[in-house]
Amino acid sequence: MARIIGGIGASHSPTIGFAKDTNKSEDPAWSPIFEGFRHVQQWVDDQDIDVLFMIFNDHITSFFFDHYSPFALGVDEVYRTADEGGGARDYPPTKGHAALSRHIAQSLMNDEFDLSVFQKKPLDHGCFSPLSMISPDADGWRGTIVPLQVGVLQFPIPTAKRCFRMGQALRRAIESYPEDLRVAIAATGGLSHQVHGERCGFNNEEWDVRFVDLLEKDPQVLTNMTIAEYAELGGAEGSEVIMWLIMRGALSDTVKRVHSTSYLPSMTNIATVIFEDQGERPAESELDAHRKQLTHELDGMEKLPGTYLFDLETSHRAYRINDFLHRLIEPAHRQRFLEEPEVLFEEFELTEEERDLIRGRKWIEMIRYGVIFFMLEKMGAVIGVSNPEIYASMRGEDMETFQKSRNVSIQYSVGKK
C-alpha cells in the first residue's frame, strides 16, 4: 500500500533554477541554496522515495486567466519544462504516475474537492526549480511525480483552512492506493517576498521562522489566518505559503523536523524543510472502506448497454484523436481537414487506426475507441453530417427508423449552416 513518508517544504524562486543552470554551487553568494537542497536530496535518496507529490503554483505560464482553477491536478504520464519567455530550461522530462493521479482525483472528488485536471501542459519554475535541485543529475528525477497546481494569483483563492483540509483528504487518497509506493509531499513557494508594486522587495525573516515553527507544532493557528494577514506578514506573493498547509495536512498530527534552512540572498527568503511523518497508518479495514466508496457513484453504470464511460483513463488514452477533432473549432484547421486531411493526420501523428476511424466516418467505432461524442458533432458540422444522422448511425438504424423514435422529426447540427 502507498505510504506517506514525510513532507518537504521548498522555495521555488527562479533564482534557484538560475543558480543551478549557471553552476553557482561554489559561489559563496549562492552556495547556501545548494547546501539546503543537498539535505533534501540526501533525504529523498535515503528514504527511497518513489513518488514526489509536487504542490506548486504556475506563474501564468501554462495556466492563464481564460480558465483559472483553484486546484488543478496533473493526470499525465510525462511532464516537461515550460518556456517562460526565454526558452525552456535544459532539464529532462519527468515521468508522471498517471494511475496514482487518477486514484487521487477520484478520491478528492468523492471528498467534495472540485478539481480541474490537466494533461499535455508543460510546468514552469514553480515545479521544476525545486525538482531540479532535489534531483540534479543529468537524467533528472528517477522516480515519478504527481503535480498539483494551486491557483493563488487571481483572487479569490483557496483559504489557508481549505488548503489544510485538502491535505487531509490527500492523505486518505494516497494511503488508500493499493500499490506499494513511498511518497513524499513536496510543497513549494515562499518564504516571504513581494515582487510587485512599491512594496516590491519586502521580506520578513522573523515571520518566516515563526511560520515554519507553527507549521510543525501548531498548524491550526496558520489555518485560521486570512490571506491579508499572510500578505502583511510575508508579502503579497509570500502568501503562497498557504500551499505548505496542503503538505502539512497530508501528514499526521505528529511529525519530526529533521532539516530546516533559510537564506535571503535577494528577493525571496529561500528555504528548505523536511518533516518526517511519525503517525500510525490507518487500519486496513478503514482503507478498504475508503476504496469501496471511490466507485460508489458509478457502481452499476457498467451494466448500461450501449453506454461508454468517458473517464480519466479513456481521456488520456484517446487524447490524441480527441485533440485532433477538437481543433476543428479553429477555422484554419478545419479548412485543412477538408482540403488535405492526410497531411494533417501525419502532422498530428494519428495512428492508422485513428485515421481509418475518421476517414470512414465510423461514428460508433470512434465512441468505442474513446472519442467523446461532442467531438463527433464538431466533425459532423464540418463535413455536413447532421446530429440525427450520427445518432442513427450509432444505433445501427437508417434515418427514417431513427426519426420515428423521436417526437419530432428534425435535422440540426452545431455548425453555422
Buried (B, 14 or more C-beta within 10 A) or exposed (E): BBBBBBBBBBBBBBBBBBBBEEEBBEEEEBBBBBEBBBBBBEBBEEBEBBBBBBBBBBBEBBBEEEEBBBBBBBBBBBBBBBEBEEEEBEBBEBBBBBBBBBBBBBBBBBBEBEBBBBBBBBBBBBBBBBBBBBBBEEEBBEBBBBBBBBBBBEEEBBBBBBBBBBBBBBBBBBBBBEEEBBBBBBBBBBBBBBBEEEEEEBBBEEBBBBBBEBBBEEBEBBBEBEBEEBBBBBBBBBBBBBBBBBBBBBBEEEBEBEBBBBBBBEBBBBBBBBBBBEEEEBEEEEBEEBBEBBEEEEEEEEEEEEEBEBBBBBBBEBBBBBBBBBBBEEEEBBEBBEEEBEEBBEEBEBEEEBBEBBEEBBBBBBBEBBBBBEBBBBBBBBEEBBBBBBBBBBBEBEBEEBBEEEEEEEEEBEBEE
